[in-house]
Structure formats: C-alpha cells, structure tokens
Amino acid sequence: MKCSNFAEIPKAITNEDSLTVPAGTYFFIQNGSSRLEDVFDIFKEQLKGVGNFIVIETVEPFFCKTNINQPIYELRLIVL
C-alpha cells in the first residue's frame, strides 16, 4: 500500500510549523533509501529547461502500513 502525506487545504494556513507549496506539476519516486543527492540524475528529463523547482524528501508517515525497520523514502519534485 502506498501512502502520501500531501493534503489539499481550502485556504492558506498561517501556522509556523506548516509549509504551503504552490500549485504546479509534481513528480515523485519511492524507494528504501534516501536519494536526495541524486535528484538531478533521477529527474533530469523533468528538469530540462526548468528555472524554478522545489525538492522535498519525506519518509512514509507512521499511519501508513509500512515496516518501521524499513521505511520508504519519497523524493518529490515540484516544478513551479
């Protein structure tokens, strides 16, 4: 079972612990280890000619059915 912790919120939140990212095109890859250092290789086709983007790496949230000893990392590319 794959799980994501993106949530659509109807209006802006001003909580200091939250981040609101703009609407855009999102790409992601899931695997068993961190791949943040490989972002330009993984997403090289998606990054061609792109000026602005955001990269976020997360670990599957605890409420997903996942093995706690083998977390799933999700690398997200947000093209602005």
Secondary structure as UniProt FT lines:
FT   TURN            16..17
FT   STRAND          25..31
FT   HELIX           36..38
FT   HELIX           39..42
FT   TURN            43..49
FT   STRAND          53..59
FT   TURN            62..63
FT   TURN            68..69
FT   STRAND          73..79
//
